[in-house]
Amino acid sequence: MLEIKNIYKTFNPGTVNEKAALKGLSLTLEEGDFVTVIGGNGAGKSTMLNAIAGVWPLDQGQIIIDKTDVTSLPEYKRAKFIGRVFQDPMTGTAATMQIDENLALAARRGQKRGLKTNLSKADTEEFKSLLAFLDLGLEERLTSKVGLLSGGQRQALTLLMATIQKPKVLLLDEHTAALDPKTAATVLKATEKIVNKNNLTTLMITHNMKDAITYGNRLVMMNDGKIILDIRGEEKKKLTVEALLHEFEKASGVEFTSDSAILG
């Protein structure tokens, strides 16, 4: 479903601020893979997601989504393949619009739109059903302005909007990092439910090693613009934070320095 082939990206080449962010990175995801991504600051995690989304052109390499080479496509043309949730809960929703209006925009993405604004009874029932699946009580607040929601509720709604059309690839860029631990856990459980229900091919960057181990069927660890670990199946289920740190240090030759990732 997703092939990343030998991609390179250097920012500010030829200047004192030159930074090689991706160095021949390759990764293949099968349909339904739920891959957690972890690594220290500057490892290239978000750069990889931006490369997939087409935020800027690659220096070298290919991005293929469901057998379609999207390497040369701009970001807006890749949007039909990709759902994305960012770290900031304020990104991805329209604060002054109602919950049902936000969902209607997401449901009709890519379709021709007229001047009609009223939602049908069928739309309302569908949105209620989708919101009830989150188990956050939002199905009773369809006409509430999104700006009145808490950060966790808003992020869960953004997740629902990003997946309502069942994207080929779902990109989650530390989407719980700005939330308190209890709310983050709620959003992660909602994420797991939606991904599993729809068999979505997912890349989830997390700053928390425990979450990286707990969620998904694969874990990849990045360092210095490359993937240095790719753990899946039974091996992943048996992982501990201590074992993962040991594997990182063995593969990279350096100590993992992010206390927040280690301690959660």
C-alpha positions as CSV (number, residue, x, y, z in Angstrom):
1,M,0.0,0.0,0.0
2,L,2.9,2.4,0.7
3,E,6.5,2.1,-0.8
4,I,9.2,4.6,0.2
5,K,12.2,3.9,-2.0
6,N,15.6,5.3,-1.1
7,I,14.5,8.8,-0.4
8,Y,16.9,11.7,0.3
9,K,16.1,15.2,1.5
10,T,18.6,18.0,2.5
11,F,17.4,21.4,3.7
12,N,19.4,24.6,2.9
13,P,22.0,22.8,0.8
14,G,25.3,24.6,0.3
15,T,24.8,26.9,3.3
16,V,26.0,26.9,6.9
17,N,22.5,25.7,7.8
18,E,22.7,22.6,5.6
19,K,20.8,19.7,7.2
20,A,20.6,16.2,5.6
21,A,17.2,15.1,7.1
22,L,16.7,11.8,5.1
23,K,19.5,9.6,3.9
24,G,18.4,6.9,1.6
25,L,15.4,5.9,3.7
26,S,13.3,2.9,2.5
27,L,10.1,1.4,4.0
28,T,7.3,-0.7,2.7
29,L,3.9,-1.0,4.3
30,E,1.4,-3.8,3.4
31,E,-2.3,-3.0,3.4
32,G,-3.6,-2.7,7.0
33,D,-0.1,-2.3,8.6
34,F,-0.3,-0.1,11.7
35,V,3.3,1.1,12.1
36,T,4.5,3.2,15.1
37,V,7.5,5.4,14.5
38,I,9.9,6.5,17.2
39,G,13.3,8.2,17.4
40,G,15.1,11.1,19.0
41,N,14.8,14.8,18.0
42,G,16.1,15.3,14.5
43,A,15.8,11.7,13.5
44,G,13.7,12.5,10.5
45,K,10.3,11.3,11.6
46,S,8.2,14.3,10.6
47,T,10.4,14.8,7.6
48,M,9.4,11.4,6.4
49,L,5.7,12.1,6.9
50,N,6.0,15.4,5.0
51,A,7.8,13.5,2.2
52,I,4.9,11.1,1.9
53,A,2.4,14.0,1.9
54,G,4.3,15.9,-0.7
55,V,5.0,19.0,1.4
56,W,8.1,19.6,-0.6
57,P,10.0,17.8,-3.4
58,L,12.5,15.0,-2.7
59,D,16.1,15.3,-3.7
60,Q,16.1,11.6,-4.8
61,G,13.9,8.5,-4.5
62,Q,10.3,7.5,-4.9
63,I,7.0,7.5,-3.0
64,I,4.4,4.9,-4.3
65,I,0.9,4.7,-2.8
66,D,-1.3,1.7,-3.8
67,K,0.8,1.1,-7.0
68,T,0.6,4.8,-8.0
69,D,3.8,6.7,-8.2
70,V,3.0,10.1,-6.5
71,T,6.6,11.3,-6.3
72,S,6.0,14.2,-8.7
73,L,2.5,15.0,-7.5
74,P,2.0,18.2,-5.5
75,E,0.6,18.0,-2.0
76,Y,-3.0,18.9,-3.0
77,K,-3.1,16.1,-5.6
78,R,-1.8,13.5,-3.0
79,A,-4.6,14.5,-0.6
80,K,-7.0,12.0,-2.2
81,F,-4.7,9.2,-1.1
82,I,-3.9,10.5,2.4
83,G,-5.5,11.3,5.7
84,R,-3.5,13.2,8.2
85,V,-3.7,14.4,11.8
86,F,-1.2,16.9,13.2
87,Q,0.1,17.5,16.7
88,D,-1.8,20.7,17.2
89,P,-5.5,20.0,18.0
90,M,-6.4,23.3,16.5
91,T,-5.3,22.1,13.1
92,G,-7.6,20.2,10.8
93,T,-11.0,21.6,11.9
94,A,-13.0,24.8,11.4
95,A,-13.5,26.3,14.9
96,T,-16.4,28.5,14.0
97,M,-18.4,25.7,12.3
98,Q,-20.5,23.0,14.0
99,I,-19.4,19.4,14.5
100,D,-21.8,18.2,11.9
101,E,-20.7,20.8,9.4
102,N,-17.0,19.9,9.8
103,L,-17.9,16.2,9.2
104,A,-19.9,17.2,6.1
105,L,-16.9,19.0,4.7
106,A,-14.7,16.0,5.3
107,A,-17.3,13.5,3.9
108,R,-17.6,15.6,0.7
109,R,-13.9,16.2,0.1
110,G,-13.1,15.8,-3.6
111,Q,-16.7,16.0,-4.7
112,K,-18.5,18.7,-6.5
113,R,-20.2,21.1,-4.1
114,G,-23.2,23.3,-4.7
115,L,-24.8,26.1,-2.7
116,K,-26.9,23.7,-0.6
117,T,-25.8,23.8,3.1
118,N,-28.6,21.8,4.8
119,L,-27.7,18.3,6.1
120,S,-30.1,15.5,5.3
121,K,-31.5,13.2,8.0
122,A,-29.4,10.4,6.6
123,D,-26.2,12.6,7.0
124,T,-27.2,13.4,10.6
125,E,-27.8,9.7,11.5
126,E,-24.5,8.7,9.8
127,F,-22.5,11.4,11.7
128,K,-24.2,10.4,15.0
129,S,-23.2,6.8,14.4
130,L,-19.6,7.7,13.6
131,L,-19.3,9.9,16.7
132,A,-20.9,7.3,19.0
133,F,-18.0,5.0,17.9
134,L,-15.6,7.4,19.6
135,D,-17.4,7.0,22.9
136,L,-16.9,10.7,23.9
137,G,-20.5,11.8,23.9
138,L,-20.1,14.0,20.9
139,E,-23.0,12.3,19.1
140,E,-25.3,14.4,21.4
141,R,-23.5,17.7,20.4
142,L,-23.8,17.7,16.6
143,T,-24.6,21.4,16.5
144,S,-21.9,22.6,19.0
145,K,-19.2,24.8,17.6
146,V,-15.9,22.9,17.3
147,G,-14.1,25.8,19.0
148,L,-16.0,24.9,22.2
149,L,-14.6,21.4,22.4
150,S,-11.7,20.3,24.5
151,G,-8.3,19.6,22.9
152,G,-8.9,15.8,23.1
153,Q,-12.4,16.0,21.7
154,R,-11.2,18.2,18.9
155,Q,-8.3,15.8,18.1
156,A,-10.7,12.8,18.1
157,L,-13.0,14.7,15.7
158,T,-10.0,15.5,13.5
159,L,-9.1,11.8,13.4
160,L,-12.7,11.0,12.4
161,M,-12.6,13.6,9.6
162,A,-9.2,12.3,8.4
163,T,-10.6,8.8,8.1
164,I,-14.2,9.3,7.0
165,Q,-13.3,8.6,3.4
166,K,-11.0,5.7,4.3
167,P,-7.7,7.0,2.9
168,K,-5.1,4.7,1.4
169,V,-2.6,5.9,4.0
170,L,-3.2,7.5,7.4
171,L,-0.4,9.8,8.8
172,L,-0.5,10.6,12.5
173,D,2.2,13.1,13.4
174,E,2.5,12.9,17.2
175,H,-1.2,13.6,17.3
176,T,-1.4,13.1,21.1
177,A,1.7,15.0,22.1
178,A,-0.2,18.2,23.0
179,L,-2.7,16.4,25.2
180,D,-2.6,15.5,28.9
181,P,-1.8,11.8,29.6
182,K,-5.4,10.8,30.3
183,T,-6.8,12.5,27.3
184,A,-3.9,11.2,25.1
185,A,-4.8,7.6,26.2
186,T,-8.5,8.2,25.2
187,V,-7.5,9.5,21.8
188,L,-5.0,6.6,21.3
189,K,-7.8,4.1,22.0
190,A,-10.1,5.9,19.6
191,T,-7.3,5.7,17.0
192,E,-6.8,2.0,17.5
193,K,-10.6,1.4,17.1
194,I,-10.8,3.4,13.9
195,V,-7.7,2.0,12.3
196,N,-8.7,-1.6,13.1
197,K,-12.3,-1.1,12.1
198,N,-11.4,0.2,8.7
199,N,-8.1,-1.8,8.2
200,L,-6.3,1.4,7.5
201,T,-2.6,1.5,6.6
202,T,-1.2,3.8,9.2
203,L,2.1,5.5,10.2
204,M,1.9,6.9,13.7
205,I,4.8,9.0,15.0
206,T,4.9,9.0,18.8
207,H,7.2,10.6,21.4
208,N,6.4,7.8,23.9
209,M,8.2,4.4,23.8
210,K,5.4,2.7,25.8
211,D,2.8,3.8,23.2
212,A,5.1,2.8,20.4
213,I,5.3,-0.7,21.9
214,T,1.6,-1.0,22.8
215,Y,0.0,0.1,19.6
216,G,0.2,-1.3,16.1
217,N,1.6,-4.4,14.6
218,R,5.0,-3.0,13.6
219,L,7.5,-0.6,15.2
220,V,10.2,1.3,13.4
221,M,12.9,3.4,15.0
222,M,14.7,6.2,13.2
223,N,18.1,7.7,13.7
224,D,20.0,10.3,11.6
225,G,17.6,10.2,8.7
226,K,17.4,6.4,8.4
227,I,15.4,3.5,9.8
228,I,17.7,1.4,12.1
229,L,15.1,-0.9,13.6
230,D,11.9,-2.6,12.2
231,I,10.2,-4.9,14.7
232,R,7.0,-6.7,14.1
233,G,4.7,-9.6,15.1
234,E,5.5,-11.7,18.2
235,E,8.9,-9.9,18.6
236,K,7.1,-6.6,19.0
237,K,4.6,-8.0,21.5
238,K,7.4,-9.1,23.7
239,L,9.2,-5.8,23.7
240,T,9.9,-3.7,26.8
241,V,11.3,-0.2,26.9
242,E,14.6,-1.5,28.3
243,A,14.9,-4.0,25.4
244,L,14.1,-1.3,22.8
245,L,16.7,1.0,24.3
246,H,19.2,-1.8,24.1
247,E,18.3,-2.6,20.5
248,F,18.6,1.1,19.6
249,E,22.0,1.5,21.2
250,K,23.2,-1.7,19.5
251,A,22.0,-0.5,16.1
252,S,23.1,3.1,16.3
253,G,26.2,3.0,18.5
254,V,24.8,5.9,20.6
255,E,22.6,6.2,23.7
256,F,18.9,7.2,23.2
257,T,18.7,10.7,24.8
258,S,15.0,11.6,24.9
259,D,13.9,11.3,28.5
260,S,10.2,12.1,27.6
261,A,10.2,9.2,25.2
262,I,11.7,6.8,27.7
263,L,9.6,7.9,30.7
264,G,6.4,8.6,28.9
